[in-house]
Amino acid sequence: MTEIPEHLRKRAEAARAKAEAAGGDDAPATDAGAEAPTGGDQAAPAEAATGGDDRIPAHLLERSQAAGGGTAVATAPAPEAPTASTSGPDGHTQRLLTVVKSGSIQDVKATPQDKVHTWPHLLLIEFIAALAILAFLLVFSVFVNAPLLELANPNQTPNPSKAPWYFLGLQEMLTMFHPMIAGVTVPTMGMLGLMMAPYIDRNPSQKPEDRKFAISLFTMFLMGAAVLTIIGSFFRGPGQNFVFPWIDGIFFDL
Protein backbone atom coordinates (compact mmCIF):
# COMPACT_ATOMS: atom_id res chain seq x y z
CA MET A 1 0.00 0.00 0.00
CA THR A 2 1.32 3.42 -0.95
CA GLU A 3 1.83 5.82 1.95
CA ILE A 4 -0.21 9.01 1.71
CA PRO A 5 2.00 12.12 1.49
CA GLU A 6 1.88 14.46 4.44
CA HIS A 7 0.63 17.46 2.43
CA LEU A 8 -2.31 15.45 1.02
CA ARG A 9 -3.28 14.22 4.49
CA LYS A 10 -3.23 17.76 5.88
CA ARG A 11 -5.34 19.02 2.98
CA ALA A 12 -7.89 16.23 3.52
CA GLU A 13 -8.15 16.98 7.23
CA ALA A 14 -8.62 20.68 6.53
CA ALA A 15 -11.36 19.98 3.98
CA ARG A 16 -13.14 17.61 6.35
CA ALA A 17 -12.99 20.13 9.20
CA LYS A 18 -14.38 22.81 6.89
CA ALA A 19 -17.24 20.53 5.82
CA GLU A 20 -18.09 19.63 9.41
CA ALA A 21 -18.04 23.29 10.39
CA ALA A 22 -20.52 24.09 7.62
CA GLY A 23 -22.93 21.56 9.20
CA GLY A 24 -24.56 20.76 5.88
CA ASP A 25 -25.51 17.44 4.44
CA ASP A 26 -23.22 17.95 1.42
CA ALA A 27 -20.12 16.68 3.28
CA PRO A 28 -18.79 13.41 1.81
CA ALA A 29 -19.34 10.24 3.74
CA THR A 30 -16.22 8.88 5.39
CA ASP A 31 -17.56 5.59 6.68
CA ALA A 32 -15.30 2.63 6.01
CA GLY A 33 -17.94 0.65 4.11
CA ALA A 34 -19.41 3.39 1.91
CA GLU A 35 -19.54 2.55 -1.79
CA ALA A 36 -20.53 4.58 -4.85
CA PRO A 37 -23.48 3.49 -7.02
CA THR A 38 -22.67 0.92 -9.68
CA GLY A 39 -24.39 -0.36 -12.80
CA GLY A 40 -26.64 2.02 -14.64
CA ASP A 41 -26.71 4.77 -12.05
CA GLN A 42 -23.88 6.95 -13.39
CA ALA A 43 -25.36 10.42 -12.99
CA ALA A 44 -23.94 11.29 -9.56
CA PRO A 45 -20.11 11.28 -9.52
CA ALA A 46 -18.41 9.58 -6.61
CA GLU A 47 -16.66 11.86 -4.17
CA ALA A 48 -13.31 11.10 -2.57
CA ALA A 49 -12.98 11.25 1.20
CA THR A 50 -10.41 14.00 0.97
CA GLY A 51 -12.91 16.87 0.73
CA GLY A 52 -15.16 18.50 -1.79
CA ASP A 53 -12.29 19.76 -3.95
CA ASP A 54 -10.61 16.34 -4.39
CA ARG A 55 -13.16 14.45 -6.50
CA ILE A 56 -12.43 11.60 -8.88
CA PRO A 57 -12.57 13.06 -12.42
CA ALA A 58 -15.59 11.97 -14.46
CA HIS A 59 -13.47 10.82 -17.42
CA LEU A 60 -11.63 8.36 -15.15
CA LEU A 61 -14.93 6.94 -13.90
CA GLU A 62 -16.27 6.60 -17.44
CA ARG A 63 -13.09 4.88 -18.62
CA SER A 64 -13.20 2.47 -15.68
CA GLN A 65 -16.90 1.69 -16.34
CA ALA A 66 -16.20 1.09 -20.02
CA ALA A 67 -13.36 -1.30 -19.20
CA GLY A 68 -15.05 -3.30 -16.44
CA GLY A 69 -18.76 -2.83 -17.09
CA GLY A 70 -19.29 -1.13 -13.75
CA THR A 71 -17.56 1.05 -11.21
CA ALA A 72 -17.47 0.63 -7.50
CA VAL A 73 -15.90 3.48 -5.61
CA ALA A 74 -14.64 2.51 -2.20
CA THR A 75 -13.97 5.28 0.25
CA ALA A 76 -12.40 3.13 2.90
CA PRO A 77 -9.80 5.35 4.52
CA ALA A 78 -6.36 4.44 5.69
CA PRO A 79 -5.80 4.54 9.44
CA GLU A 80 -4.33 8.04 9.14
CA ALA A 81 -6.62 9.62 6.50
CA PRO A 82 -9.19 8.51 3.90
CA THR A 83 -8.18 7.81 0.29
CA ALA A 84 -10.16 7.51 -2.94
CA SER A 85 -9.96 4.21 -4.84
CA THR A 86 -11.89 2.57 -7.65
CA SER A 87 -12.29 -1.08 -8.54
CA GLY A 88 -11.04 -1.51 -12.06
CA PRO A 89 -11.07 -4.46 -14.46
CA ASP A 90 -10.70 -7.94 -12.95
CA GLY A 91 -11.22 -6.49 -9.49
CA HIS A 92 -7.90 -4.65 -9.40
CA THR A 93 -7.78 -1.63 -7.11
CA GLN A 94 -6.78 1.65 -8.71
CA ARG A 95 -5.64 4.62 -6.65
CA LEU A 96 -5.16 8.23 -7.56
CA LEU A 97 -1.66 9.34 -6.65
CA THR A 98 -0.10 12.75 -6.70
CA VAL A 99 2.06 13.77 -9.68
CA VAL A 100 5.77 14.20 -8.97
CA LYS A 101 7.74 16.47 -11.25
CA SER A 102 10.59 14.74 -13.02
CA GLY A 103 13.00 17.57 -12.26
CA SER A 104 12.93 16.86 -8.54
CA ILE A 105 14.24 13.31 -8.92
CA GLN A 106 16.85 13.89 -11.60
CA ASP A 107 20.53 14.46 -10.87
CA VAL A 108 21.36 17.80 -12.40
CA LYS A 109 24.96 17.94 -11.17
CA ALA A 110 27.55 17.48 -13.89
CA THR A 111 30.15 14.73 -13.38
CA PRO A 112 33.68 16.22 -13.36
CA GLN A 113 35.97 14.98 -16.12
CA ASP A 114 39.67 14.43 -15.42
CA LYS A 115 40.64 13.73 -19.04
CA VAL A 116 41.27 16.03 -21.99
CA HIS A 117 41.75 15.35 -25.70
CA THR A 118 45.27 14.87 -27.05
CA TRP A 119 44.55 17.34 -29.80
CA PRO A 120 44.72 20.26 -29.40
CA HIS A 121 45.45 20.40 -25.66
CA LEU A 122 48.66 18.31 -25.62
CA LEU A 123 49.99 18.30 -29.17
CA LEU A 124 49.61 22.05 -29.56
CA ILE A 125 51.79 22.69 -26.49
CA GLU A 126 54.41 20.19 -27.70
CA PHE A 127 54.44 21.76 -31.16
CA ILE A 128 54.98 25.25 -29.71
CA ALA A 129 57.79 23.93 -27.48
CA ALA A 130 59.49 22.28 -30.51
CA LEU A 131 59.31 25.55 -32.46
CA ALA A 132 60.81 27.46 -29.53
CA ILE A 133 63.75 25.02 -29.23
CA LEU A 134 64.33 25.12 -32.99
CA ALA A 135 64.43 28.94 -32.95
CA PHE A 136 66.88 28.90 -30.02
CA LEU A 137 69.23 26.47 -31.77
CA LEU A 138 69.09 28.51 -34.96
CA VAL A 139 70.03 31.74 -33.19
CA PHE A 140 72.66 29.98 -31.07
CA SER A 141 74.34 28.45 -34.15
CA VAL A 142 74.61 31.86 -35.80
CA PHE A 143 76.73 33.34 -32.98
CA VAL A 144 78.58 30.24 -31.70
CA ASN A 145 80.69 28.00 -33.93
CA ALA A 146 80.45 24.25 -33.54
CA PRO A 147 83.57 22.71 -31.89
CA LEU A 148 84.62 20.74 -34.96
CA LEU A 149 88.06 19.11 -35.19
CA GLU A 150 90.36 19.06 -38.21
CA LEU A 151 89.75 16.75 -41.14
CA ALA A 152 90.14 13.08 -40.40
CA ASN A 153 93.52 11.55 -41.29
CA PRO A 154 93.23 7.87 -42.25
CA ASN A 155 96.94 7.35 -41.58
CA GLN A 156 96.72 8.53 -37.98
CA THR A 157 94.15 7.14 -35.56
CA PRO A 158 93.69 9.22 -32.40
CA ASN A 159 94.38 7.46 -29.12
CA PRO A 160 92.03 7.10 -27.37
CA SER A 161 89.33 7.06 -30.05
CA LYS A 162 86.11 7.88 -28.21
CA ALA A 163 82.55 7.96 -29.44
CA PRO A 164 80.34 11.06 -29.04
CA TRP A 165 79.30 11.69 -25.47
CA TYR A 166 75.79 10.29 -25.95
CA PHE A 167 77.32 6.91 -26.98
CA LEU A 168 80.04 6.83 -24.34
CA GLY A 169 77.82 4.79 -22.01
CA LEU A 170 77.59 1.96 -24.56
CA GLN A 171 81.31 2.24 -25.34
CA GLU A 172 82.07 1.97 -21.64
CA MET A 173 79.95 -1.19 -21.32
CA LEU A 174 81.89 -2.71 -24.25
CA THR A 175 85.03 -2.55 -22.12
CA MET A 176 83.28 -4.58 -19.37
CA PHE A 177 80.99 -7.09 -21.15
CA HIS A 178 80.75 -9.14 -24.32
CA PRO A 179 79.57 -7.12 -27.33
CA MET A 180 76.34 -9.15 -27.48
CA ILE A 181 75.56 -8.30 -23.87
CA ALA A 182 76.71 -4.65 -23.93
CA GLY A 183 75.42 -3.72 -27.39
CA VAL A 184 72.17 -5.71 -27.69
CA THR A 185 70.87 -7.36 -24.52
CA VAL A 186 71.28 -4.55 -21.98
CA PRO A 187 69.96 -1.71 -24.25
CA THR A 188 66.99 -3.85 -25.34
CA MET A 189 66.08 -4.69 -21.74
CA GLY A 190 66.38 -1.03 -20.78
CA MET A 191 64.11 0.19 -23.58
CA LEU A 192 61.53 -2.53 -22.95
CA GLY A 193 61.53 -1.71 -19.23
CA LEU A 194 60.90 1.97 -19.91
CA MET A 195 58.14 1.12 -22.40
CA MET A 196 56.38 -1.16 -19.92
CA ALA A 197 56.68 1.24 -16.97
CA PRO A 198 53.40 3.14 -17.68
CA TYR A 199 51.50 -0.17 -17.84
CA ILE A 200 53.05 -1.55 -14.64
CA ASP A 201 52.70 1.59 -12.52
CA ARG A 202 49.13 2.81 -13.19
CA ASN A 203 48.92 5.09 -10.15
CA PRO A 204 47.34 8.39 -11.31
CA SER A 205 48.77 10.38 -8.39
CA GLN A 206 51.34 13.09 -9.12
CA LYS A 207 52.86 13.09 -5.63
CA PRO A 208 56.42 11.67 -5.46
CA GLU A 209 55.66 9.69 -2.30
CA ASP A 210 52.90 7.83 -4.17
CA ARG A 211 55.03 6.96 -7.24
CA LYS A 212 57.89 5.01 -5.67
CA PHE A 213 58.12 2.42 -8.47
CA ALA A 214 58.25 4.95 -11.33
CA ILE A 215 60.73 7.21 -9.53
CA SER A 216 62.98 4.26 -8.59
CA LEU A 217 63.00 2.93 -12.17
CA PHE A 218 63.81 6.32 -13.69
CA THR A 219 66.50 6.99 -11.07
CA MET A 220 68.24 3.69 -11.82
CA PHE A 221 68.17 4.38 -15.57
CA LEU A 222 69.37 7.98 -15.21
CA MET A 223 72.14 7.24 -12.72
CA GLY A 224 73.38 4.24 -14.71
CA ALA A 225 73.62 6.24 -17.92
CA ALA A 226 75.22 9.22 -16.15
CA VAL A 227 77.88 7.14 -14.35
CA LEU A 228 78.89 5.26 -17.50
CA THR A 229 79.08 8.50 -19.51
CA ILE A 230 81.22 10.26 -16.88
CA ILE A 231 83.62 7.31 -16.61
CA GLY A 232 83.99 7.07 -20.38
CA SER A 233 84.54 10.83 -20.70
CA PHE A 234 87.00 11.62 -17.93
CA PHE A 235 88.39 8.32 -16.61
CA ARG A 236 89.49 6.64 -19.85
CA GLY A 237 92.88 7.46 -21.36
CA PRO A 238 95.08 6.02 -24.15
CA GLY A 239 94.14 2.47 -25.05
CA GLN A 240 90.87 2.90 -23.10
CA ASN A 241 92.81 2.38 -19.90
CA PHE A 242 91.41 3.65 -16.59
CA VAL A 243 93.12 6.90 -15.53
CA PHE A 244 92.59 9.58 -12.93
CA PRO A 245 91.89 12.94 -14.60
CA TRP A 246 93.51 14.97 -11.80
CA ILE A 247 96.78 13.05 -12.34
CA ASP A 248 96.99 12.06 -16.04
CA GLY A 249 94.75 14.74 -17.51
CA ILE A 250 91.52 14.66 -19.47
CA PHE A 251 91.40 12.76 -22.76
CA PHE A 252 88.11 14.02 -24.03
CA ASP A 253 87.21 16.47 -26.79
CA LEU A 254 83.77 17.85 -27.56
N, C-alpha and C positions, 0 to 999 in steps of 0.2 A: 504494500500500500504506500502510495506517495505521501510524504509529509506535507501538510498545508503550510505555505510560507507565512511568516509572522505578519506581514503587512496585509495579506488577505484575511487572516483571522481577526485582526483588529478592525478591518473595514466591515466584516460581517457582524461583529459584536456591536459596532456603532450603529449599523443599519437596524439591527434588531432592537436596540435600545430606543432608537428614534420611533420605530413602529409601535413599540409598547407604550411609549409616551403619548403617541397620538390617540391611543385607545380605540381605534377603529377596528372594523372587522376585515380590513383589507390586508392586514399583516399576514405573511406567509406562514403556513403551518410548519412547525418544526418537530412534530412527533416522529418517533423513530420509524413507525410503520406506515406513514402516509405515502400514497402512491398517486400518480397522475392518471387521468382517464386514459383508457386504451381503446383500440378498436375504431369504431366510426366516429366517436366523439373527439374531434380534433379542433374544435373552435377555440376552446380556452387554452392558451399556452401554459405549460407547466412553469412554476416559479421555483428558482433555487432558494435554498435556506440561508443564503447569504445576504438577503435584503431585497428590496424592491428594485434596485438598480442593477442587480446581478442576475438577470434572467437568462435562460437558455435560449439562444437565437432560434427563431422559427424555422430558418432554412436547415438547421441541424436536426430539428425534430422531424421535418418533412423527409429529409434524406434517410434518417433512421427508420421511419415508418415505411418508406419505399423499399428499403433493403430487407426488413424483417417482418413486414406485414402488420406491425403494431408497435407501439412505443409505451414502455412503462417507465415512468420517471420516479426513481426512489430518492427520497430526501432524507435518508437515514444519515444522521450526522456522525462525524468522528467524535471520540471522547472530548476533544478540545473544542471543536466548532463544526457546524454542519457543512456538508459539501453537496454539490449537485451531480448526479450521475444518471445515466440512461442505460437501459438494457438494449444492446444492439443485436445484430444477427447471431444466431446460435447461442443466445443467452450470455454473450460476453458483455462485461461491464465497461462502459466508456465514461471517462471523466474529462472534465474541462479543466485544463491546466493553464497557468499563466504563461505568457510568451516571454522568453528570455532573449535579449538582443545578442546577436552573434559577436559584437564587438567586445562584450564584457568577458567572454571566455577565450578570446584569442590572444596569443602572445604577440604583442606589437614591438617587443624589444628586438633590435637587430643583433645577430650573433657576430662578435668581433672576428675578423679574419687576420691571421698572422702570416699570410703568404701574399706575395706580390708576383706579377708576371716578370719573366726574364727580360722580355722586350716591352717597353723601353727602359724599365727602371734600372736593370743591371747592365745590360749591354751598352746603353748610352753613356753611363758613367765610365765604363772600361774604355770605350772608344775615345772619349774626351781625354782620359788619362794617357792613352797611347799617343794621341796627337801632341799632348804637352811634352812627353818625353822625347818624341821625335824632333820637335822644335828646339828643345834644349840641346840635344846632341848636334843638331845642325849648327846652331850658334856657337857651341863649344868647339866644334871642329874648325870653324873659320878662324878662331883666335889662338887655338892651341894645336901645335903640330903633333902628329902621332909619333910615338917613340920607336921608329923603325930603325933596324940595324942596316949594315951595308949589304950589298948583294951577296948571295950565298956563293961560296967557293967550293966546288966539288972536290978539290984536292986537299982541302983542310977542314976536318970535322971538329967543331968546337967540343971541348971537354971541360965540364960535363955538357951533354946535349939534353936539355930539358924541354919538356912539352910546355904549351901555354899553361898559365896558372890554373885554369878551370879543368885541366886534365892531369894536374900534378897528383891529385889523389889516386887516380887509377895507376899512374906511373909508379907511385910509391908502393901500392899494393903488389905491382909486378916484381918488386925487389924482395917481397916477403913470401908470395904464394906462387903456385903454378899458374901459367897464363890462362888456362881454362877456368881456374877458380877466380883469379883476380879480374879477368877481363869479361867473363860471361856470367858465372854463377852468382857472384856477390852483387854486381849491378842489377841483374834480373830480379833477384830476391828483394833488393831494396826498392825497385820500382813497383813490383807487385805488392809489397807491403804498404807503400804509400797509396797505391790505387785502392786497396781494400780497406784502408783506415776509415773512410766515411761510412762504410757499410758495417764495420765492426763496432765503432763507437757512434751510436745514434742518439746520444744525449743532446737535446736541443739547447741546453743551458750555455750561456756565454761567460760564466764565471770560471776562472782558472781552477778553483778548488773542486769544481764539479766535472772537470775534463782531464782527469789525471792520466788516462790512457793516451789520449791524443797528444797531450803536452809531453809525456814521457817518450812517445815514439818520435815526435819531431825533434826533441832534444837530442836523442841518440843519433838520429840521422845528421843533424846539423853539427854536433860536436865531432862525430866521426869524420865527416868531410873536412871540417876546419882543421883538425889535428893532422890529418894526412897531407893537406895542402901546405900547412906551415912547415912540416918536416921536410917535404919535398922541395920547398922554396929556399929555406935558410939552413937546413941541416944536412944537405947533400952537396958534396964537393966533387972533385975530379974522380972519374970512374964510378960515380954514384956511391961513393964511400961516405959514411957518417962522419960529419965534422961539427965542430962547435963554432958558430959564427963569430963569437967574440974573441976567438983565438986565431982561426984560419981565414976569416973573412967571409963575405957573402958571395956565393957563386949563383947569382940570379939576376937576370936582366928582364925588364918589362918588354 
